[in-house]
Amino acid sequence: MNTYTLTAAGTGGSMLMPIIMIGVMVLMFVWMSRSQKKKDRADAEMRNNLAIGDEIITIGGIMGKVVNKREDTVVIETSSDRTKIKFHVTAIRSVEKKASESAESKPATFKVKK
């Protein structure tokens, strides 16, 4: 009699555990998809706000300065030899230095005429 009572009580509780597990998995999925959408939005905004003179890094690790920008392509200058490479905008991983920041950080130089 005790065995029957324990089993009957156990079956009611066993249905609750899968429901909780499924609920936790759904919450994790929603949370992960929201954070990915937020990251995608930030990346798209960064790529849309590219300007000539920005220093960037591509997904392949190439560093350079933007010298020309079109709707879906960017031409960067990679070295002092003025080597230029054309990339698709989605190949840009990050903007290291904005053109306006580099202009602000350089001290003004004036030539004095004698």
Secondary structure, 3 states (H helix, E strand, C coil): CHHHHHHHHHHHHHCHHHHHHHHHHHHHHHHHHHHHHHHHHHHHHHHHCCCCCCEEEECCCCEEEEEEECCCEEEEECCCCCCEEEEEHHHEEEEEECHHHHHHHCCCCCCCCC
